[in-house]
Amino acid sequence: MAKELEEKKSGAVATRLSNAGRPAGFDDFDKDDYKIPRLALLQAMSEIVTDGKGKMGEFANSITKENYGDAVEFIPLYGFKSRAQFEAGEGLVMMSRDNKTVTFATGQYEKYIGAPVDEVPGADWEGKEPPKFGVVYNFPCLLSGEDKLTLPPMALSLMRTASKAAKDFISMTRYANEDMFARVYCIKTRIEKNDKGTFAVPYIEFVRRCTDEEYEVGRRWFQELYKKSVEVDLQEEPLADTKAAEEEPEEFTE
């Protein structure tokens, strides 16, 4: 009651859920009918930035365009690897949802649909040149906070210059030695410059262990999504330096 009174005073409207705590009106849709929004890292040429609705180094919902600021606390549910290749002016031209087989391609790349990733040109490093058909580290996650915990999952998708942050995060969560969704983390950015421009690079820090409520919500979403076909709203985040990368990454194994 106190919460309702507070909402009335502030003019806020409480979340409206009439279907036993679940949104009504979506019964005829399943997971294949929608994409999980991406927690997008904004770069200098990102649309939200050029429209004046965000700044480089901030994070936003790739579908709703809601700006979350320059630091976001989240609860990761699990991780999986995919692959993606972008071309200037064309956007996403090729993708592998499982990092094993090409599952999507357009134009000149359509001939690779169904082919093993390892047989696709541009899937490996060429000297100091990173792969064009590069690995994407995806982490379906919940935004932390009482007002956000009821929201459906988003996806943190790290690639290119963010690959090092992904490796560090995988190591951090693995050596915590408990369920991935048992802890809250915070993603932030630092601004880096090189001879090709200025861009934001993410890094992730441990915040705290989840409350019992957070852990239970995370566990339920994990059980619903894990090992299921999940499509992320994957788009290119335009970097100032599209070839910038750390040293060639090593695969993480248990």
Rosetta blueprint (number, residue, H / E / L):
1 M L
2 A H
3 K H
4 E H
5 L H
6 E H
7 E H
8 K H
9 K H
10 S H
11 G L
12 A L
13 V L
14 A L
15 T L
16 R L
17 L L
18 S L
19 N E
20 A L
21 G L
22 R E
23 P L
24 A L
25 G L
26 F L
27 D L
28 D L
29 F L
30 D L
31 K H
32 D H
33 D H
34 Y L
35 K L
36 I E
37 P L
38 R E
39 L E
40 A E
41 L E
42 L L
43 Q L
44 A L
45 M L
46 S L
47 E H
48 I H
49 V H
50 T H
51 D L
52 G L
53 K L
54 G L
55 K L
56 M L
57 G L
58 E L
59 F E
60 A E
61 N E
62 S L
63 I L
64 T L
65 K L
66 E L
67 N E
68 Y E
69 G E
70 D L
71 A L
72 V E
73 E E
74 F E
75 I E
76 P E
77 L L
78 Y L
79 G L
80 F E
81 K E
82 S E
83 R E
84 A E
85 Q E
86 F E
87 E E
88 A L
89 G L
90 E L
91 G E
92 L E
93 V E
94 M E
95 M E
96 S E
97 R L
98 D L
99 N L
100 K L
101 T E
102 V L
103 T L
104 F E
105 A E
106 T L
107 G H
108 Q H
109 Y H
110 E H
111 K H
112 Y H
113 I L
114 G L
115 A L
116 P E
117 V H
118 D H
119 E H
120 V L
121 P L
122 G L
123 A L
124 D L
125 W L
126 E E
127 G L
128 K L
129 E E
130 P L
131 P L
132 K L
133 F L
134 G E
135 V E
136 V E
137 Y E
138 N E
139 F E
140 P E
141 C E
142 L E
143 L E
144 S L
145 G L
146 E L
147 D L
148 K L
149 L L
150 T L
151 L L
152 P L
153 P L
154 M E
155 A E
156 L E
157 S E
158 L E
159 M L
160 R H
161 T H
162 A H
163 S H
164 K H
165 A H
166 A H
167 K H
168 D H
169 F H
170 I H
171 S H
172 M H
173 T H
174 R H
175 Y L
176 A L
177 N L
178 E L
179 D L
180 M H
181 F H
182 A H
183 R E
184 V E
185 Y E
186 C E
187 I E
188 K E
189 T E
190 R E
191 I E
192 E E
193 K E
194 N E
195 D L
196 K L
197 G E
198 T E
199 F E
200 A E
201 V E
202 P E
203 Y E
204 I E
205 E E
206 F E
207 V E
208 R E
209 R E
210 C L
211 T L
212 D H
213 E H
214 E H
215 Y H
216 E H
217 V H
218 G H
219 R H
220 R H
221 W H
222 F H
223 Q H
224 E H
225 L H
226 Y L
227 K L
228 K L
229 S L
230 V L
231 E L
232 V E
233 D L
234 L L
235 Q L
236 E L
237 E L
238 P L
239 L L
240 A L
241 D L
242 T L
243 K L
244 A L
245 A L
246 E L
247 E L
248 E L
249 P L
250 E L
251 E L
252 F L
253 T L
254 E L
